[in-house]
Structures are given as structure tokens and as C-alpha cells.
Amino acid sequence: MKDKGGGILLTMTQYVPPQAAPSTLVVDKQGRVASRTLGVAEESILKSLIAGAAAGQ
């Protein structure tokens, strides 16, 4: 999801500082933040984080 206006980033400041863009949040099945990366995330890292969130880890 792209946040052109910055509104999403501002609502997520408890997880990601506003100056830490780009950032990625991985959300689990219950809608909780399962993990985060600050800066550009490698594809392999994202796949691992998503798989862990999907498995409930």
C-alpha cells in the first residue's frame, strides 16, 4: 500500500518513526503488527517475515 499523503504513517507512529521511510509492516491474521523493517527490505526477508506471520510465529 502506498501512503502518498503520509496519513497512514502518522497513525502508525507507535511502530515506525515518521522519519524512518521507507518502512514495511507485516500484519498477522488478527490485524496486529507481526514485524517491521526500517529502510528498503530485501525480497527474501519479506517472504520470511510474511511466512512467519501467516504461520502465527
C-alpha angles and dihedrals in degrees: 000000000000120000104201095165096042095236095124092048091052092052091051098052092121087066104029129027111234092240091056097086128176095047134156127210121194112207122203128222091273092055095254124134104258097179143344139207125203115212128007112342123216116235093240091053092049092050090051094048092047092048090050093050092047090051092050096249 
